[in-house]
Amino acid sequence: MRRAANGVAIVAAFAVTLAAGNAIAGEIPGIRPLLPTLQESDLEVSFGNDFLGRGGSVDDFRTHQVVISAKIADRWRANIDYSILTFSGEPEPGRLDQVAISLGYELVNLRTETRVDSISLGSGLRSVGRFAGDRIQNGFHRIISSEIEDLPYTGNSDGDLTAWVDARRYRAIRAPADDEFMGAWQKGYWLQASSLVTTAGQWDSSATVLAVLSKPGNDIWLGIRSDWREGYDDVVLRETASAEDDLSIVLGVRFGPLVIETVQQVNNDASYGQLRLVSSENRMRRHGTDVGRTRAGMSFSILMPDVQLRLTGRVPLSLLTAGSSSWRAAAIAGLEYGEPQYKSDASLFVRSRQLDAAIEFERPLTAGSDWLHAYWSAGAGWRDEKLVSIGETGSGSAMPVGRATITAGAGLRFDGAGSADGWRLRIQLGLVGRRPLSDANVDLNGRSFRVQRSAIDLELGVAVDF
């Protein structure tokens, strides 16, 4: 029961962090964030937000950041970073979305239980422009009843090449001992230095020094980090770089697959935090699982760019698959809610509710373990939408419209915690789509709008199996 409660707590922390509104600074786009733990990870999904900082006193600069880092081969790692940048100050308020992708190779990889030496080199592409950041930010803000940010996009780039280097070092300075305070913890320190340059003349660097307490499954760290940003011309990029260029105090903890970290800046009165989910195939192989077994469970996820919260429940359906098949079937019931922005109009939102049911098929993709699963689903449901107007153009709402809807989903699930006392936590990355059987036109403030449109959204979430 205690471990099951921990799983529910992880889901709750994930939900609150994603729903919180603002961030002030963040990681260097294109470089994997530091994870000061001896546990090697094959997948990391990081969500940056100031909910774990000082609570959103300023809604500007790197207001949201999602980083996905995955090991794709021995010593090779891919990184994807998506950031929403805003600046509401004078004289040129505006916004930009930033996407960075990179591939890195670990030139040095020396790892034991008491020391780590790692040097990675990488290259990639970084671009700014309009990548649905206004829809994502304002969709989150509508869910938590926060202020809408109606800012113009200030520019775009075709894409700048990047090159980066990242060095990490860990040393244990005292082994666990039973006869001292916190004796079960190994004491050590982590050092990291990273630097990235672009063909546009931008230069981002950071250096971190952390004191770390570690034991199997848990880590605690405290230290300082310094960031430098140079070479930015666009006003939104320049103001974001200025906010991130500072000395910070770092405090973080890891509970199994869950990492929570807060970074408190010293001079800029700014702060941010991140929640990270970590998955490791090697850990799964060590612990062992009932490979291919379908379990009852639930999942919580965020849909983007049409921001909605999705909660699903799942029960096994063993009658639909043969006993020798690697595929397993389940019946799922889903509930969605949100108020996504209507296209690029920050004064219009679609208040949406959906109930659906589907059949899902899932199978393991890694031989001998339950670390990685593929899944797909198909079903139907009912969706209600009501167009809502806010702001200077007038407030009001149109008549709600309901339609029967066909649903489908597909993606990957990565085990994050391994099987323990009858439950496990998994990271879910996929796509979810809907197609209403017919669309509709509604009238609002003297204009006609089309609602009940087909859509495909990215789904990021966590699943807990019992």
MIFIDO-480192 format. One record per residue (C-alpha): x negated, y, z negated. Coordinates in Angstrom, 2 decimals. Layout:
REM MIFIDO-480192
<pt <X; Y; Z>>
...
***
This chain:
REM MIFIDO-480192
<pt <0.00; 0.00; 0.00>>
<pt <-2.84; 2.38; -0.75>>
<pt <-4.38; 1.92; 2.70>>
<pt <-0.98; 2.31; 4.35>>
<pt <-0.51; 5.60; 2.47>>
<pt <-3.92; 6.70; 3.72>>
<pt <-2.78; 5.97; 7.28>>
<pt <0.33; 8.11; 6.82>>
<pt <-1.85; 10.90; 5.35>>
<pt <-4.08; 10.79; 8.43>>
<pt <-1.03; 11.17; 10.69>>
<pt <0.25; 14.08; 8.57>>
<pt <-3.12; 15.85; 8.66>>
<pt <-3.26; 15.40; 12.44>>
<pt <0.23; 16.89; 12.82>>
<pt <-0.37; 19.91; 10.60>>
<pt <-3.71; 20.75; 12.21>>
<pt <-2.32; 20.62; 15.74>>
<pt <0.72; 22.67; 14.82>>
<pt <-1.28; 25.41; 13.07>>
<pt <-1.76; 28.49; 15.13>>
<pt <-5.15; 30.08; 15.53>>
<pt <-8.91; 29.61; 15.64>>
<pt <-11.73; 32.11; 15.43>>
<pt <-14.80; 30.33; 16.71>>
<pt <-15.80; 26.92; 17.86>>
<pt <-18.29; 24.45; 19.24>>
<pt <-20.50; 25.14; 22.27>>
<pt <-18.34; 24.06; 25.25>>
<pt <-20.10; 21.18; 27.00>>
<pt <-22.08; 19.74; 24.05>>
<pt <-20.83; 17.02; 21.73>>
<pt <-20.23; 18.38; 18.18>>
<pt <-22.47; 17.06; 15.40>>
<pt <-21.09; 14.09; 13.48>>
<pt <-23.34; 13.74; 10.40>>
<pt <-22.73; 10.07; 9.73>>
<pt <-24.73; 6.91; 10.31>>
<pt <-21.73; 5.26; 11.96>>
<pt <-22.18; 5.30; 15.74>>
<pt <-19.05; 6.37; 17.58>>
<pt <-17.83; 5.37; 21.02>>
<pt <-15.01; 7.92; 21.12>>
<pt <-14.47; 11.21; 19.33>>
<pt <-11.43; 13.47; 19.70>>
<pt <-11.79; 16.85; 17.99>>
<pt <-9.13; 19.51; 17.44>>
<pt <-10.40; 22.96; 16.47>>
<pt <-8.17; 25.36; 14.57>>
<pt <-8.40; 27.95; 11.79>>
<pt <-5.90; 26.07; 9.61>>
<pt <-9.03; 24.53; 8.07>>
<pt <-10.70; 27.94; 7.90>>
<pt <-9.13; 30.97; 6.26>>
<pt <-5.64; 30.45; 7.61>>
<pt <-5.36; 32.59; 10.72>>
<pt <-5.96; 36.21; 9.69>>
<pt <-6.85; 36.98; 13.33>>
<pt <-5.26; 35.32; 16.35>>
<pt <-8.02; 35.97; 18.88>>
<pt <-11.14; 34.57; 20.55>>
<pt <-11.35; 30.71; 20.78>>
<pt <-7.80; 30.22; 19.61>>
<pt <-7.58; 26.48; 20.39>>
<pt <-10.25; 23.92; 21.26>>
<pt <-9.98; 20.23; 22.11>>
<pt <-13.17; 18.19; 22.61>>
<pt <-13.24; 14.58; 23.83>>
<pt <-16.58; 12.78; 23.78>>
<pt <-16.91; 9.18; 24.94>>
<pt <-19.75; 6.71; 25.36>>
<pt <-19.49; 5.37; 28.93>>
<pt <-22.65; 3.23; 29.12>>
<pt <-25.81; 2.51; 27.16>>
<pt <-27.24; 5.96; 26.22>>
<pt <-24.79; 7.76; 28.55>>
<pt <-22.02; 9.96; 27.19>>
<pt <-19.32; 12.12; 28.80>>
<pt <-17.94; 15.27; 27.17>>
<pt <-14.76; 17.20; 28.03>>
<pt <-13.96; 20.53; 26.35>>
<pt <-10.79; 22.60; 26.76>>
<pt <-10.59; 26.01; 25.06>>
<pt <-8.04; 28.83; 25.04>>
<pt <-9.66; 32.28; 24.69>>
<pt <-7.75; 35.47; 23.86>>
<pt <-8.53; 39.08; 23.00>>
<pt <-5.71; 41.44; 21.95>>
<pt <-7.86; 44.49; 21.12>>
<pt <-8.36; 47.69; 23.05>>
<pt <-9.11; 48.80; 25.67>>
<pt <-8.74; 45.58; 27.71>>
<pt <-6.60; 42.86; 26.10>>
<pt <-6.49; 39.59; 27.98>>
<pt <-6.90; 35.83; 28.00>>
<pt <-8.88; 33.09; 29.73>>
<pt <-8.90; 29.32; 29.60>>
<pt <-12.24; 27.54; 29.63>>
<pt <-12.91; 23.97; 30.77>>
<pt <-16.31; 22.30; 30.42>>
<pt <-17.31; 18.80; 31.51>>
<pt <-20.76; 17.30; 31.13>>
<pt <-22.71; 14.06; 31.25>>
<pt <-25.53; 13.45; 28.80>>
<pt <-28.32; 10.90; 28.51>>
<pt <-29.88; 10.02; 25.14>>
<pt <-33.60; 10.19; 25.86>>
<pt <-34.55; 9.21; 22.30>>
<pt <-32.35; 6.95; 20.20>>
<pt <-33.98; 5.64; 17.02>>
<pt <-31.46; 4.62; 14.36>>
<pt <-31.72; 2.69; 11.08>>
<pt <-29.82; 2.84; 7.80>>
<pt <-32.14; 5.56; 6.49>>
<pt <-33.18; 7.58; 9.55>>
<pt <-31.93; 8.83; 12.91>>
<pt <-33.89; 10.52; 15.70>>
<pt <-31.92; 11.53; 18.77>>
<pt <-32.71; 13.77; 21.75>>
<pt <-30.16; 14.13; 24.55>>
<pt <-30.32; 15.98; 27.85>>
<pt <-27.30; 16.77; 29.97>>
<pt <-25.76; 18.74; 32.78>>
<pt <-22.26; 19.64; 33.83>>
<pt <-19.80; 22.25; 35.00>>
<pt <-18.10; 25.07; 33.11>>
<pt <-15.25; 27.14; 34.51>>
<pt <-12.82; 29.82; 33.31>>
<pt <-9.45; 30.75; 34.75>>
<pt <-5.77; 30.01; 34.32>>
<pt <-5.38; 26.43; 33.07>>
<pt <-1.99; 26.58; 31.30>>
<pt <-3.45; 28.09; 28.12>>
<pt <-0.61; 30.61; 27.77>>
<pt <1.97; 27.83; 27.96>>
<pt <0.11; 25.68; 25.43>>
<pt <-0.56; 28.46; 22.93>>
<pt <2.94; 29.93; 23.02>>
<pt <4.51; 26.48; 22.96>>
<pt <2.67; 25.76; 19.70>>
<pt <3.65; 29.16; 18.34>>
<pt <7.35; 28.54; 19.01>>
<pt <7.20; 25.26; 17.06>>
<pt <5.80; 26.99; 13.98>>
<pt <7.77; 30.26; 14.49>>
<pt <4.61; 32.29; 15.05>>
<pt <4.15; 35.43; 17.17>>
<pt <4.10; 35.03; 20.95>>
<pt <0.90; 36.16; 22.73>>
<pt <1.80; 37.79; 26.08>>
<pt <-1.64; 38.66; 27.49>>
<pt <-2.77; 38.95; 31.13>>
<pt <-5.42; 36.66; 32.56>>
<pt <-8.57; 38.69; 33.22>>
<pt <-10.33; 36.62; 35.87>>
<pt <-11.64; 33.25; 36.95>>
<pt <-14.78; 31.47; 38.14>>
<pt <-15.35; 28.77; 40.72>>
<pt <-17.47; 26.90; 38.20>>
<pt <-20.96; 27.38; 36.81>>
<pt <-23.50; 24.61; 36.51>>
<pt <-24.78; 23.92; 33.00>>
<pt <-27.89; 22.30; 31.55>>
<pt <-28.32; 21.52; 27.88>>
<pt <-30.50; 19.84; 25.29>>
<pt <-29.41; 18.50; 21.90>>
<pt <-31.72; 17.19; 19.14>>
<pt <-30.62; 15.51; 15.90>>
<pt <-32.57; 14.17; 12.92>>
<pt <-31.47; 12.38; 9.75>>
<pt <-33.57; 11.29; 6.80>>
<pt <-32.47; 9.55; 3.62>>
<pt <-34.28; 11.07; 0.66>>
<pt <-32.80; 8.89; -2.08>>
<pt <-31.27; 5.41; -1.85>>
<pt <-28.12; 4.44; -3.78>>
<pt <-28.70; 3.61; -7.43>>
<pt <-26.27; 2.38; -10.06>>
<pt <-27.79; 4.29; -12.97>>
<pt <-27.20; 7.87; -11.86>>
<pt <-24.35; 10.27; -11.18>>
<pt <-22.68; 9.36; -7.86>>
<pt <-25.16; 6.51; -7.67>>
<pt <-23.29; 4.65; -4.94>>
<pt <-24.05; 7.44; -2.46>>
<pt <-27.17; 7.67; -0.30>>
<pt <-28.63; 11.19; -0.29>>
<pt <-30.12; 12.68; 2.86>>
<pt <-30.20; 15.57; 5.27>>
<pt <-29.20; 16.20; 8.89>>
<pt <-30.81; 18.68; 11.28>>
<pt <-29.39; 19.63; 14.68>>
<pt <-30.51; 22.11; 17.34>>
<pt <-28.59; 22.59; 20.60>>
<pt <-28.97; 24.94; 23.55>>
<pt <-27.01; 25.33; 26.80>>
<pt <-27.59; 27.61; 29.78>>
<pt <-25.41; 28.25; 32.85>>
<pt <-26.11; 29.44; 36.38>>
<pt <-24.08; 32.57; 35.49>>
<pt <-26.80; 33.61; 33.01>>
<pt <-24.94; 32.58; 29.84>>
<pt <-26.95; 31.11; 26.97>>
<pt <-25.41; 29.39; 23.93>>
<pt <-27.43; 27.95; 21.07>>
<pt <-26.87; 26.65; 17.56>>
<pt <-28.91; 25.24; 14.69>>
<pt <-27.54; 23.34; 11.70>>
<pt <-29.03; 22.12; 8.39>>
<pt <-26.85; 19.85; 6.23>>
<pt <-27.26; 18.00; 2.93>>
<pt <-25.32; 14.72; 3.16>>
<pt <-23.97; 12.12; 0.75>>
<pt <-23.14; 8.81; 2.47>>
<pt <-21.73; 5.41; 1.68>>
<pt <-19.92; 2.87; 3.86>>
<pt <-16.79; 4.49; 5.26>>
<pt <-17.33; 7.93; 3.73>>
<pt <-19.58; 10.99; 4.09>>
<pt <-19.69; 14.45; 2.50>>
<pt <-21.84; 17.29; 3.85>>
<pt <-22.63; 20.89; 3.02>>
<pt <-25.02; 23.28; 4.74>>
<pt <-25.52; 26.24; 7.04>>
<pt <-25.17; 26.79; 10.77>>
<pt <-26.32; 29.67; 12.94>>
<pt <-24.97; 30.40; 16.44>>
<pt <-26.27; 32.67; 19.21>>
<pt <-24.36; 33.72; 22.34>>
<pt <-25.75; 35.83; 25.22>>
<pt <-25.04; 36.80; 28.82>>
<pt <-21.25; 37.25; 28.90>>
<pt <-19.70; 40.03; 31.04>>
<pt <-15.93; 39.47; 31.11>>
<pt <-14.29; 41.26; 28.17>>
<pt <-12.57; 38.13; 26.79>>
<pt <-15.75; 36.05; 27.09>>
<pt <-17.87; 38.85; 25.66>>
<pt <-15.64; 39.41; 22.61>>
<pt <-15.40; 35.66; 21.98>>
<pt <-19.18; 35.33; 22.19>>
<pt <-19.60; 38.23; 19.76>>
<pt <-17.23; 36.60; 17.25>>
<pt <-19.07; 33.27; 17.47>>
<pt <-22.56; 34.76; 17.12>>
<pt <-23.04; 34.48; 13.36>>
<pt <-24.36; 32.54; 10.36>>
<pt <-21.87; 30.11; 8.80>>
<pt <-21.41; 27.82; 5.82>>
<pt <-20.33; 24.29; 6.76>>
<pt <-18.41; 21.83; 4.56>>
<pt <-17.11; 18.51; 5.83>>
<pt <-15.87; 15.08; 4.78>>
<pt <-15.27; 11.78; 6.56>>
<pt <-12.75; 9.17; 5.45>>
<pt <-13.21; 6.21; 7.80>>
<pt <-12.01; 7.38; 11.23>>
<pt <-10.91; 10.83; 10.01>>
<pt <-13.29; 13.81; 9.87>>
<pt <-12.29; 17.19; 8.42>>
<pt <-14.71; 20.11; 8.60>>
<pt <-14.48; 23.83; 7.81>>
<pt <-16.96; 26.47; 9.04>>
<pt <-16.90; 29.77; 7.13>>
<pt <-18.72; 32.64; 8.85>>
<pt <-20.73; 35.03; 6.71>>
<pt <-20.80; 38.37; 8.55>>
<pt <-17.80; 38.34; 10.90>>
<pt <-15.19; 37.43; 8.26>>
<pt <-14.15; 34.65; 10.58>>
<pt <-13.73; 30.95; 10.17>>
<pt <-12.51; 27.82; 11.88>>
<pt <-12.06; 24.17; 11.15>>
<pt <-11.74; 20.94; 12.99>>
<pt <-10.04; 17.61; 12.57>>
<pt <-11.74; 14.76; 14.39>>
<pt <-10.74; 11.16; 15.01>>
<pt <-13.59; 8.69; 15.50>>
<pt <-13.53; 5.23; 17.04>>
<pt <-16.29; 2.62; 17.23>>
<pt <-16.19; -0.66; 19.15>>
<pt <-19.12; -2.11; 17.16>>
<pt <-17.25; -1.55; 13.92>>
<pt <-14.27; -3.41; 15.35>>
<pt <-16.44; -6.37; 16.33>>
<pt <-17.96; -6.52; 12.85>>
<pt <-14.58; -6.51; 11.11>>
<pt <-12.74; -8.74; 13.58>>
<pt <-9.05; -8.56; 14.47>>
<pt <-6.16; -10.61; 15.75>>
<pt <-6.89; -9.89; 19.40>>
<pt <-3.86; -9.11; 21.52>>
<pt <-1.38; -9.21; 18.66>>
<pt <1.50; -6.75; 18.95>>
<pt <2.61; -5.20; 15.70>>
<pt <5.44; -3.01; 14.50>>
<pt <4.36; 0.58; 14.07>>
<pt <4.88; 4.26; 14.70>>
<pt <3.03; 7.01; 16.51>>
<pt <2.88; 10.79; 16.42>>
<pt <1.63; 12.77; 19.37>>
<pt <1.51; 16.18; 21.03>>
<pt <2.57; 16.70; 24.64>>
<pt <0.85; 19.39; 26.74>>
<pt <1.13; 21.72; 28.64>>
<pt <4.90; 21.60; 27.95>>
<pt <4.21; 21.52; 24.22>>
<pt <6.46; 19.11; 22.36>>
<pt <6.14; 16.86; 19.34>>
<pt <6.83; 13.17; 19.98>>
<pt <7.55; 10.54; 17.34>>
<pt <8.02; 6.88; 18.32>>
<pt <8.73; 3.62; 16.58>>
<pt <7.75; 0.20; 17.96>>
<pt <8.80; -3.42; 17.29>>
<pt <7.40; -6.55; 19.02>>
<pt <9.33; -8.37; 21.75>>
<pt <7.61; -11.74; 22.05>>
<pt <10.33; -13.15; 24.34>>
<pt <9.19; -11.01; 27.29>>
<pt <5.64; -12.42; 27.59>>
<pt <4.27; -15.93; 27.84>>
<pt <2.28; -17.21; 24.90>>
<pt <-0.88; -17.53; 27.02>>
<pt <-0.62; -14.02; 28.49>>
<pt <-2.93; -11.24; 27.30>>
<pt <-0.02; -8.82; 27.71>>
<pt <2.21; -8.12; 24.72>>
<pt <5.61; -6.46; 24.85>>
<pt <7.41; -4.11; 22.46>>
<pt <10.63; -2.14; 22.28>>
<pt <10.03; 1.53; 21.52>>
<pt <12.37; 4.35; 20.53>>
<pt <11.22; 7.94; 20.91>>
<pt <12.21; 11.39; 19.71>>
<pt <10.86; 14.62; 21.25>>
<pt <11.29; 18.23; 20.18>>
<pt <9.77; 21.52; 21.29>>
<pt <10.28; 24.91; 22.91>>
<pt <7.87; 24.95; 25.86>>
<pt <7.34; 28.21; 27.72>>
<pt <9.28; 28.55; 30.98>>
<pt <6.56; 28.56; 33.65>>
<pt <4.37; 31.70; 33.16>>
<pt <7.10; 33.86; 31.57>>
<pt <6.20; 34.50; 27.92>>
<pt <9.71; 35.80; 27.21>>
<pt <11.51; 32.58; 28.17>>
<pt <11.41; 29.22; 26.40>>
<pt <13.24; 25.93; 26.84>>
<pt <14.56; 24.55; 23.56>>
<pt <14.29; 20.82; 24.22>>
<pt <15.42; 17.63; 22.46>>
<pt <15.14; 14.12; 23.82>>
<pt <16.07; 10.64; 22.59>>
<pt <14.85; 7.67; 24.62>>
<pt <14.23; 3.94; 24.51>>
<pt <11.77; 1.92; 26.57>>
<pt <9.98; -1.38; 27.02>>
<pt <6.22; -1.18; 26.59>>
<pt <3.53; -3.62; 27.72>>
<pt <0.04; -3.55; 26.21>>
<pt <-3.13; -5.61; 26.58>>
<pt <-6.72; -5.48; 25.23>>
<pt <-9.42; -4.40; 27.68>>
<pt <-12.46; -5.43; 25.60>>
<pt <-13.20; -9.15; 25.32>>
<pt <-13.19; -10.48; 21.78>>
<pt <-11.90; -7.33; 20.06>>
<pt <-8.88; -5.07; 19.72>>
<pt <-10.93; -1.89; 20.12>>
<pt <-9.50; -0.70; 23.47>>
<pt <-6.01; -1.34; 24.82>>
<pt <-4.20; -0.24; 27.98>>
<pt <-0.46; 0.30; 27.86>>
<pt <2.42; 1.33; 30.10>>
<pt <6.12; 1.82; 29.45>>
<pt <9.38; 2.52; 31.28>>
<pt <12.76; 3.45; 29.91>>
<pt <15.61; 5.94; 29.83>>
<pt <17.14; 8.48; 27.49>>
<pt <19.13; 11.66; 27.06>>
<pt <17.63; 15.15; 27.13>>
<pt <19.20; 18.44; 26.01>>
<pt <17.71; 21.77; 27.13>>
<pt <18.72; 25.33; 26.30>>
<pt <16.99; 28.35; 27.84>>
<pt <16.13; 31.01; 25.22>>
<pt <15.09; 34.62; 25.91>>
<pt <13.06; 36.78; 23.49>>
<pt <11.14; 40.07; 23.59>>
<pt <11.69; 43.40; 25.31>>
<pt <13.63; 41.92; 28.24>>
<pt <16.44; 41.01; 25.86>>
<pt <17.27; 38.14; 23.54>>
<pt <19.88; 35.48; 23.98>>
<pt <20.37; 31.94; 25.16>>
<pt <22.06; 30.11; 28.01>>
<pt <24.54; 27.28; 27.70>>
<pt <22.80; 24.00; 26.76>>
<pt <22.51; 21.39; 29.49>>
<pt <22.22; 17.63; 28.88>>
<pt <21.09; 15.02; 31.38>>
<pt <20.31; 11.31; 31.45>>
<pt <16.55; 10.93; 31.99>>
<pt <14.21; 8.23; 33.27>>
<pt <10.96; 8.04; 31.27>>
<pt <7.55; 6.44; 31.84>>
<pt <4.18; 6.44; 30.10>>
<pt <0.69; 4.99; 30.49>>
<pt <-2.66; 5.36; 28.80>>
<pt <-5.28; 3.98; 26.43>>
<pt <-5.36; 3.27; 22.70>>
<pt <-8.65; 3.11; 20.77>>
<pt <-8.81; 1.48; 17.38>>
<pt <-9.98; 3.98; 14.78>>
<pt <-9.94; 2.09; 11.48>>
<pt <-9.95; -1.62; 12.13>>
<pt <-7.48; -4.04; 10.56>>
<pt <-7.27; -3.68; 6.80>>
<pt <-4.57; -4.88; 4.38>>
<pt <-2.05; -5.24; 7.21>>
<pt <-2.37; -1.86; 8.94>>
<pt <-4.57; -0.09; 11.46>>
<pt <-4.88; 3.39; 12.96>>
<pt <-5.42; 4.00; 16.68>>
<pt <-6.18; 7.04; 18.83>>
<pt <-3.79; 7.39; 21.76>>
<pt <-4.64; 9.19; 25.04>>
<pt <-2.25; 9.01; 27.95>>
<pt <0.35; 10.54; 30.23>>
<pt <4.10; 10.67; 29.68>>
<pt <6.61; 11.60; 32.37>>
<pt <10.32; 12.26; 32.69>>
<pt <12.72; 12.59; 35.61>>
<pt <16.28; 13.81; 34.86>>
<pt <18.90; 12.23; 37.10>>
<pt <19.79; 15.77; 38.26>>
<pt <18.59; 19.30; 37.62>>
<pt <20.76; 22.30; 36.67>>
<pt <20.94; 26.07; 37.07>>
<pt <21.82; 28.32; 34.13>>
<pt <22.50; 32.06; 33.94>>
<pt <20.76; 34.27; 31.39>>
<pt <20.50; 38.08; 31.26>>
<pt <21.90; 38.38; 34.76>>
<pt <19.46; 35.91; 36.33>>
<pt <19.66; 32.26; 37.37>>
<pt <17.08; 29.71; 36.21>>
<pt <16.52; 26.06; 37.02>>
<pt <16.24; 23.69; 34.05>>
<pt <16.08; 19.91; 33.59>>
<pt <13.04; 19.64; 35.84>>
<pt <10.78; 16.62; 36.24>>
<pt <7.45; 16.83; 34.39>>
<pt <4.28; 14.92; 33.53>>
<pt <2.46; 15.83; 30.31>>
<pt <-0.79; 14.83; 28.65>>
<pt <-0.19; 12.93; 25.41>>
<pt <-2.68; 13.07; 22.54>>
<pt <-1.81; 11.32; 19.33>>
<pt <-2.33; 8.69; 16.67>>
<pt <-0.58; 5.37; 16.18>>
<pt <-0.30; 3.42; 12.93>>
<pt <0.43; -0.32; 13.20>>
<pt <1.74; -2.34; 10.27>>
***
